[in-house]
Amino acid sequence: MAQVMKGVRVLEVAQFVFVPSAGAILADWGADVIKVEHPVRGDAQRGMFTIGGVRFDPQVNPMMEHPNRGKRSIGIDISQAEGQQLIYELAKEADVFLTNYLPDARQKLKIDLEHIRTANPNIIYARGSAYGDKGPDRNRGGFDSTVFWIHSGIAHALTPQEYDVPLTQGIGGIGDSLGGMNLAGGIAGALFHRTQTGEALEVDVSLLSSAWWITGQVLDTYVESGQQMRVSIPEAGGSAYSPFVGNYRTSDNRVISLFILVPGPYIRDTFAHLGIPELADDPRFSEAKALMANSLIAGEAIAKAFAGQTFDYWRQHLKTMKGQWAAAQSLLDLGKDEQALANDMFFEVERIDGKGTLKIARGPVQFNHEPVQSCRSPQASEHTETILLDLGLEWERIERLKASGTIA
């Protein structure tokens, strides 16, 4: 596979998902990512062994694999002066310093821009934060459920107005993974800029900025107009403005979603595929304006057609239809989806317990159609000794650092 970041070294001082997922993407792309963890506790996320009500073996931890695959782990207590000195020595050999520590913590631990740039003036300093590195909330921490979901307005926009409180974020880590991808892209741009100009940049991405980017098309419209829409509780059938937009139930109670936004060119083909070709010759439905004016009547006929066949039938039958549609799936369905698998959605890494392999979702970028090849996430402090020996430390110093608790 193409390793577009081969030769790049990243020093990561971060925990949980958002910023480490940026390191994971860079590792997927070939970078050598050194993850700094506390020598006793490790990354705080190592203590989590449940998500969405699903429990798993904390040793074989998918929540660690997703944002940490392909990295090396070193255990350093960065609250100690000798630990900070090790960070500076590692930074001298790195291209990127990657962190999600809050401003006050960065200053207290002496891993802020000033200290890291003193060690290496040419290093790219990349920060991931909840609310951004400027403004009154720059010192506030947050998770994607609070910042990306609630603070950003996404939860409000996706909650039916009949509900008293916003929907909870049903899929954990959405903002984290999106933000990590954004941060990885920013780092890639900064590396290119440094190659072209010699200038080392600071890179900032926040969960909040990731939210306003993903909602930008609608957000810009709302801000300009001063108005906003709220979703309604979903119902089966076509929408009030077009029968070609809606969720239709099949005979086995699954759902096929139509989203033919511009219906005119697709009227005859759509009705033919649904087994009701005569509707295309009915003046109430033969042209887009008439079809939309009689949406509820046409929607009833379409709903009856869908209810006459199974989900699997429609998935196969509609493949030749020109208009846009989708089969409603769960995340578990996606793990077996032929299109996702054909595009190398997963790659496999060895399980730490030696019991086969673990499937890990790849990042969204693919080079030359080649599948990702990577290795499992490291155990906490797994590579401490080899990293320090490669850095040139003598064994006597390593032993002394271990005895003092500075390293694992």
C-alpha angles and dihedrals in degrees: 000000000000110000101200092175097046109141093026116118121203124194108204123195101174144108141211119018118304104067097025088056088061088055089049092055091049089049090050087055092053105268121141102239118192111197115205113211135174107270093233108025101028119195108350090234091067087078093061119091104164136061128175090354093305115123124203142177106283089215093056095042118176089189088063095041096057097058099026110040116132096020135118120231128217124183113223130158099221092186088075122078092233089051091052089050089055089052090055092049090050091046091056088064096041133091096201135033110202123190145155097191114130120253097257091047092049090054094044092049092042094235095117123123094271096055096041093046090049087059093044119009091189098055121117108234111211123188129189116193143166101241104009133272095272134059135039095307099050091110094050119103124212148162129234090259092060103033109022093036109029108021094042096059094244092116091049092050093049097044117094110244089236090071122089097215135028120273114262116247101267096192115051121219099023093127091039095056094042091048091048091054090049091050092048089052091050091051091050089052091049091050090052091048091051090051091051100042109012090239119133112214137200114239124204130185125164135191087242094053090048089054095050090048094051091048095038100114092057097029092058090051093049094048092048095047099034089227134103139187130227125211121243128225104281120250132187117260137041126323123260092252101043135013088207089069115065150076116273128194121230126215091267093050098257124127135246114191122211119200107169097155096182102040102178101086092042104048099100095039093047096050090046092054091048091055095246102098093153090073090069089066094047108103089222090065108019096094130042097246093048092045092053092045089054096038098133094051093048090044091058091054092048092048090052091050094051091046089058096068139042128261092250091050092055093045089059099034096051095053089094095046113113097215125081120268140147139201110238108241139177124232087256089055089053090061088066099034110131094215093050092047092046087057093051096252091169136039125191130236130185116265115242090232091057093240100131126283139319124224115231126187111243124226119268096253120084127184121211091346088285122147119242117259117198142135134246122282114271125257112246110289091353095146102034097119097041093048092050093045089051088050088058101254116152119238092243091061092046091054091049092050090050093050091052093050092243092123135021 
